[in-house]
Amino acid sequence: MENPHVMVIPYPAQGHVIPLMELSSCLLKHGFQITFVNMEFNHQNAMDILALKDVGDGIHLVSVPDGLGSAEERKHPGKISQAIPQTMPGKVEELIEDINGSGRRINCVIADQSLGWALEIAEKHGIKRAAFCPAAAALLVLGFSIPKLIDDGVIDQDGTPVKSEMIKLSPDMPPVNTKNFVWVCIGNINAQRNIFKLMIRNNESIKLTDWLLCNSSYELEPAAFAMAPNIKPIGPLLAPQNSKPDDSDSSYLKWLNQQALQSVIYVAFGSFTIFDTAQFQELALGLELTGRPFIWVVRSDITKGKNNAYPEGFQERIAGRGQIVDWANQQKILSHPSIACFISHCGWNSTIEGLSNGVPFLCWPYFADQFFNQSYICEYWGVGLGLEREGRGVIRREEIRNKVEQVVGIDKYKATSMALKEIIMNSIRESGGSNKNMKDFVEWLNATSLALLVTNGIY
């Protein structure tokens, strides 16, 4: 019998591609054929991620046109979100028709839950469907709660908060400020409205799915899963530690090996965070002020304007104590025993990776769901602290130093982080809830494939 063929369609951003690539790797081990679809601008990133894995040719990467022009547009979340529904659906449907016409029929489409149109296309072609949420289950619950938020007068019909206030989606979930709803802090007003409309449409598209999967665990978000029991956690989805090594990471890993246990600050802000020069320099000077060793991931496009935004003499003063890199194998760094804390934008992938390695956080959210993730980290799980902005909206160097000393110097943060790590990792062990959900999903995929063969008179 031919192995089941699964098409995987991520939202084209690194934080969405990585967990779906991990899910694809898991399915590959169970014998599934995988076709992994990217937009053109994101294809090389996926190729780079795949190059770090020992999966051979098992995951077939294909790209479709993205409809974007300049490189600048490709760095703008609002531009990406506008281009996707205009260009990608038609190209993906053509790809599905071509594959099915070639005899390698697709048994199931697994699509990022934010790409509701992909689920609609799969239904149109009689293909089984699963949606995947790479973020917290709380993000899905927030989307499902939109009608009630409108009825309760919390937001108006286009998603704009009636006022800035702290609310809870349920009594047992952490509070969130209405000004930090995921669609509100995503960009300009047009981008906000587009994202809000998309979330409403996706609420309907999700009803077409056979499975709604999430990169989380019951233990992390019990209240969210109680509110939406149709969400099935299969996380944490983590890259295996024995994945193919990358030569570029050898120097900073060798440096890490030379540092004292729990002494190093790791600093990384994901793919989209941008700093103005003043804030970038305050961060640099704050790291210097701690007197501690650090690894800081600085993308080439992380600052506005100046090519070299570092404070004068900074790089010379921290030479030997600080490692500044433009890319890092985050999972390898966070699992290293010398790491003391993680200054993070609180993207969900980073949150899951930090939690899974027992690393305390200092939270510096930028946009989207990152503010809610901070609430989980600081107020619900108790594994970190938030960095506070002064009146002009800048996080000052003294604040960075002081919070580093608190989160590293108070034993409860590390102890709580390590206890939560054990709970999370149990979820993917033999008797864990995430492990059971994954097994059930794999069994369903196999049964779906067999039923299709029987229907077509092949088996």
Secondary structure by P-SEA (a helix, b strand, c coil): cccbbbbbbccccaaaaaaaaaaaaaaaaabbbbbbbbcccaaaaaaaaaaaccccccbbbbbcccccccccccccaaaaaaaaaaccaaaaaaaaaaaaaacccccbbbccccaaaaaaaaaaacccbbbbbcccaaaaaaaaaaaaaaaacccccccccccbbbbbccccbbbbbcccccccccccaaaaaaaaaaaaaaaaaaaaccbbbbcccccccaaaaaacccbbbcccccccccccccccaaaaaaaaaacccccbbbbbbcccccccaaaaaaaaaaaaaacccbbbbbcccccccccccccccccccccccbbbbcccaaaaaaaccccccccccccaaaaaaaaaacccccccccccaaaaaaaaaccccccbbbbbbcccccccaaaaaaaaaaaaacaaaaaaaaaaaaaaaaaaccccaaaaaaaaaaaaaaaaaaaaaaaaccc
